[in-house]
Each structure stands twice: as C-alpha cells, then as structure tokens.
Amino acid sequence: MDLPDLDDLHFFTGIAAAGTLTEAAHQWGVSVSAVSKRLARLERRLGVRLVNRSTRRLTLTGEGHRYAEGALAVLGRIDDLEDEIGRARSGLHGRIAVHSSMGFGRAHVAPLLGTFEARNPDLRIDLELSHLPVHIGGTGYDFAVRTAPLPDSRMHARLLLRNRRVVCAAPSYLDRRGAPRAVSELAEHDCIVIRENDTGYAHWRFGTDADAAGVRVTGAMTCNDGEVATAWCLAGRGLVMRSLWQVAPMLSTGELVRVLPGVPTPSADLLAVHDAAPPRRVVAALDHLVAGLAERVPQAAGLPAGT
C-alpha cells in the first residue's frame, strides 16, 4: 500500500512524532516497508542520515533534529499564513495537534476539544493520549497538557486549571475504620497505592509548594490505573490520594469524603506547554479549555495556588 500524498516536510515530522516506523505506518494505514523506503529516499536526497533505527524505537540524528525542527517551523508558518488569509471568513482554520495524559485527556481534554471543533468545523484536531509526558520540541504538537511543575523553566506554559491532590475515603470505610487525624496515622490505615513503578508503596506529598515532603504509604491493594484505584476507594477498600479534577464531583455528592482536610498539599496544576507565540487557532483552543475546565471542575478551578 502506498503512502498518502505527503510532502517530505509533513512526512518527516510525522516520523519524528510517531517515534517508531511501526507507529507511523499504523497512523498512515500503510506497511512499515513503505515508510522505510520513503525515509530512505529522503535520506538519499539530502545526503545525510536523519534517523538511527532500532527494533524498538528510532532516534533522530543531529541532522534529523534540525530537519524536524525546521520542517515544523516552515509548516507552522504555512498554517499561520493560511489562517491569516482565511480571517476574512468566519471561524478558525488549520490543524491543532495536542498531547495529553490518558486520564485527564479522556475525562476533559477530549470532550472539550470535541465541542471546540464543532464550533469551528474548518479546524482539524489531532489528539494523542499517552501515559508518558512528551517534550514538544520537534514533535509536531502545538501544545501538551501536563501537570506542574515544569521540568524546564525555559518552557512556555499556560495555566489551564488549578489543582492539587487530596486524600479521600468512602463513607463506608470511615464508618468501619475511622478517619486519620494526622499524617502520621496513615500508617495505621489501608492506603490504595497507584503504582507507577515496580514498588508496592507510594509517597504521598503533604505541605505547601515551598516545604512539601513525601510520606510513605502502603496497602493491600495496588494498581497502575487511577480509575481502578478510585473505584476501589468508592467501594470502601481504603484511602486514596487523587487530583481534585478527578474527585471533585464525588466529593460534592458525598460519595467520597476529604480526609485530613486541614493538612495542605502541594499544587499539581494542569498546564498547556507550547511555543513562545502560538498561532491564533491554538490560543483560541486554549481559551476554550480554560473556560470549559472552570465549568466542569469548579471546585478545582477556584483553588488558590500552593494550598
């Protein structure tokens, strides 16, 4: 099967964003062989190697990074030019590529981008959900949604939603075991651990942004999926620490109860990481996300920073 009608700039930015030839082939609906041959032709034309290939993942060479970044800049200018020329028409035009975490992306980013596209039918939305954060430089994404703090202070970011993590329990658990009155009493309780590595414990962070410290917790139930852990908590199986954007609706209805409400936790705000000067359509999308999140998660939206 042949590749779609892509010019070399679109083709290579797609390769860089996909991370593997297999993933690129899957996205385009073609064979890996077709992608590999097209990449080889591009490298022969330029006279340099752009990609170091391996069975699991490809990495860009120095020349590959320069070509990908330059291609993104050129394509971005083309989109900006078309957007500017198209302003005489109503609405926004062009492509918006977004990266987000799985949980927040499914719960809020995806539905809000859906309503945004419905209001602007000349836009093309490309949303990628992943458990892993991404550095947007050279990837083709217009912005990436991630949790603060940023690993690199040189990044440009816009606040989407004030957020922090809180400890919760179901009323049935509290009726049976009571509520801890201090952080030190967590050791006496069943804590549901969301496993992010191979350990059977987690560190829950308490304190303000300036003096936060981790407290080790353990429990009989661990899982690598936050939604499963929340479901266990709702069933009364133990305490869980979750973001307000996830549990605010359940706290409002009384399905869950805040535990240790007087103990501060550091901020875990949701940010959109982007280039220094995003085009008009991207700014409009970010405006839509900010307004939509304030309506969907009002308890988190009004949260002071670092409390």
C-alpha positions in Angstrom: 0.0 0.0 0.0 1.3 3.4 -0.9 1.8 6.3 1.5 -0.7 9.2 1.4 0.3 12.2 -0.7 2.6 13.7 1.9 5.4 16.1 1.1 8.8 15.5 2.7 8.3 18.0 5.5 4.9 16.5 6.6 6.3 13.0 6.2 9.4 13.6 8.4 7.5 15.5 11.1 5.1 12.5 11.2 8.1 10.1 11.6 9.6 12.3 14.4 6.3 12.5 16.3 5.4 8.8 15.9 8.7 7.6 17.5 8.7 4.3 15.6 8.3 3.3 11.9 5.6 0.9 13.0 3.6 3.6 14.7 4.0 5.9 11.7 2.8 3.1 9.4 -0.2 2.4 11.6 -1.2 6.1 11.6 -1.0 6.3 7.9 -2.5 2.9 7.2 0.4 1.6 5.2 3.1 -1.0 5.6 6.3 -0.5 7.6 8.2 -1.3 4.4 6.6 1.7 2.6 7.5 4.1 5.4 11.1 2.7 5.5 11.5 3.1 1.7 10.2 6.6 1.7 12.5 7.6 4.6 15.5 6.0 2.8 14.6 8.1 -0.4 14.5 11.2 1.7 17.9 10.5 3.3 19.4 9.8 -0.1 18.1 13.1 -1.5 19.5 15.0 1.4 22.7 13.0 1.5 22.6 12.5 5.3 21.2 10.0 7.8 18.2 11.5 9.6 17.3 8.6 11.8 19.1 5.9 13.8 16.8 2.8 13.5 16.4 0.1 16.1 13.9 -2.7 16.5 12.0 -0.9 19.4 12.5 2.9 18.7 14.1 5.3 16.3 16.1 8.3 17.4 16.8 11.3 15.4 20.4 12.2 14.4 21.6 15.7 14.8 20.7 16.4 11.2 17.3 14.7 11.9 16.6 17.1 14.8 17.5 20.1 12.7 15.3 18.9 9.8 12.4 18.1 12.0 12.5 21.5 13.8 13.0 23.4 10.6 10.1 21.5 9.0 7.8 22.3 11.9 8.7 25.9 11.7 8.0 26.0 7.9 4.7 24.1 8.3 3.7 26.3 11.2 4.3 29.5 9.1 2.3 28.0 6.3 -0.6 27.3 8.7 -0.3 30.8 10.1 -0.3 32.3 6.7 -3.4 30.3 5.6 -5.1 31.2 9.0 -4.3 34.9 8.4 -5.6 34.9 4.9 -8.7 33.0 6.0 -9.7 35.5 8.6 -11.9 37.2 6.1 -14.1 34.1 6.5 -15.8 33.3 9.8 -14.2 30.8 12.2 -10.7 29.3 12.5 -8.8 27.1 10.1 -5.9 24.7 10.1 -4.6 21.8 12.3 -4.2 21.6 16.0 -2.1 18.8 17.4 -2.4 18.1 21.1 -0.7 15.7 23.5 -2.3 14.8 26.9 -2.2 12.3 29.7 -4.6 9.4 29.5 -6.8 10.2 32.4 -7.2 13.9 32.1 -7.3 13.6 28.3 -10.2 11.2 28.3 -12.1 13.0 31.1 -11.8 16.6 30.0 -9.5 17.4 27.1 -11.1 15.1 24.6 -14.7 16.3 25.2 -13.7 20.0 25.2 -11.8 19.7 22.0 -14.8 18.0 20.5 -17.1 20.9 21.3 -14.4 23.3 20.1 -14.2 21.5 16.7 -17.9 21.5 16.5 -17.9 25.3 16.7 -15.1 25.6 14.2 -15.7 22.9 11.6 -12.8 24.1 9.4 -10.3 23.0 12.1 -8.6 19.6 12.2 -8.0 18.3 15.7 -5.3 15.6 16.3 -5.2 14.4 19.9 -2.6 12.0 21.2 -3.2 10.4 24.7 -0.3 8.7 26.5 0.8 7.7 30.0 4.2 9.3 29.3 4.9 13.1 29.2 6.3 14.5 26.0 8.8 17.3 25.2 7.0 19.1 22.4 10.1 20.4 20.7 10.4 18.7 17.3 7.3 16.6 17.8 4.7 18.5 15.8 2.4 19.1 18.8 1.0 22.6 19.2 0.7 22.1 22.9 1.0 19.3 25.5 -1.2 19.1 28.6 0.8 18.1 31.7 1.0 18.5 35.5 3.1 21.2 37.1 5.9 21.8 37.9 7.7 22.1 34.5 11.0 20.2 34.3 12.5 23.0 32.3 11.8 26.6 33.3 12.6 27.8 29.7 9.3 26.2 28.5 6.3 28.4 27.8 3.1 27.3 29.5 -0.4 28.5 30.2 -2.3 27.6 33.3 -5.4 25.5 32.4 -6.7 24.5 35.8 -5.7 25.0 39.5 -5.3 21.6 41.0 -3.9 19.6 43.9 -4.1 16.1 45.2 -6.2 15.2 48.2 -6.8 12.1 50.4 -10.3 10.7 50.1 -12.3 7.8 51.5 -15.8 6.4 51.1 -18.2 6.9 54.0 -18.4 3.1 54.4 -14.6 2.9 55.1 -14.7 5.8 57.6 -17.7 4.2 59.4 -15.6 1.0 59.7 -12.1 2.3 60.4 -12.5 6.0 61.3 -10.5 8.9 59.8 -6.8 9.6 60.4 -6.4 12.8 62.4 -2.7 13.3 61.4 -0.5 12.3 58.6 1.4 10.0 60.9 -1.8 7.9 61.4 -1.8 7.0 57.7 0.5 4.1 58.6 -2.4 2.5 60.5 -4.8 2.7 57.5 -5.4 0.8 54.3 -3.9 3.1 51.6 -4.7 2.2 48.0 -1.5 2.6 46.1 -1.4 3.8 42.5 1.7 2.0 41.3 4.0 4.0 38.9 6.9 1.5 39.1 7.6 -1.9 40.4 7.4 -1.0 44.1 4.4 -1.8 46.3 4.4 1.6 48.1 3.9 5.2 47.2 4.9 8.6 48.6 2.0 10.9 49.2 3.2 14.5 49.4 2.0 17.0 52.0 2.9 20.6 52.8 3.0 23.7 50.7 4.9 24.1 47.5 7.8 25.5 49.4 8.1 22.8 52.0 6.4 19.7 50.6 7.6 16.3 51.9 6.8 12.8 50.9 5.1 10.3 53.3 5.5 6.6 52.5 2.2 4.7 52.5 1.4 1.1 51.9 -1.7 -1.0 51.4 -3.0 -4.4 50.4 -4.3 -3.1 47.1 -2.2 -1.6 44.4 -2.9 -0.8 40.8 -1.3 1.1 37.9 -4.6 2.7 36.9 -6.0 5.6 38.7 -9.6 4.9 37.8 -9.4 1.4 39.2 -7.9 2.8 42.4 -10.8 5.4 42.7 -13.3 2.6 42.1 -11.8 0.6 45.0 -11.9 3.7 47.2 -15.6 4.2 46.3 -16.2 0.6 47.3 -14.7 1.3 50.8 -11.5 -0.6 50.3 -9.2 2.1 51.6 -7.9 5.7 51.4 -6.6 7.1 48.1 -4.9 10.3 47.1 -6.3 11.7 43.9 -6.4 15.0 42.0 -9.3 17.3 42.7 -10.1 17.4 39.0 -10.9 13.7 39.3 -12.7 13.5 42.6 -14.4 16.9 43.0 -17.7 15.6 41.6 -17.7 12.7 44.1 -16.8 15.0 47.0 -19.7 17.2 46.0 -22.2 14.3 46.0 -20.8 12.8 49.2 -19.7 9.6 47.5 -16.3 10.4 48.8 -15.1 12.4 51.8 -12.0 14.5 52.2 -9.6 13.1 54.8 -7.0 15.3 56.6 -8.7 18.4 55.2 -6.6 20.7 57.4 -3.3 19.4 56.0 -2.1 21.3 52.9 -0.9 19.5 49.8 1.4 21.0 47.1 -0.1 22.3 43.9 -0.4 19.9 40.9 -1.8 22.4 38.4 -2.7 21.4 34.8 -0.6 23.4 32.3 -0.5 23.6 28.5 3.1 23.7 27.3 3.5 25.4 24.0 5.8 27.5 21.7 6.5 31.1 22.6 4.0 32.6 20.2 1.2 30.1 19.3 -1.0 30.9 16.3 -4.5 32.3 16.8 -6.3 28.9 16.4 -4.1 27.4 19.2 -4.8 30.4 21.5 -8.5 30.0 20.8 -8.3 26.3 21.7 -6.5 27.1 25.0 -9.1 29.8 25.8 -11.8 27.2 25.2 -10.1 24.7 27.5 -9.6 27.2 30.3 -13.3 28.3 30.2 -14.6 24.7 29.8 -12.5 23.3 32.7 -13.7 26.1 35.0 -17.2 24.9 34.4 -16.5 21.2 34.5 -14.3 21.3 37.6 -15.4 24.4 39.6 -14.0 23.2 42.9 -10.6 22.8 41.5 -10.8 25.9 39.2 -11.2 28.2 42.2 -8.4 26.7 44.2 -5.6 29.0 45.4 -2.1 28.1 44.4 0.0 26.0 46.7 -2.6 25.4 49.4 
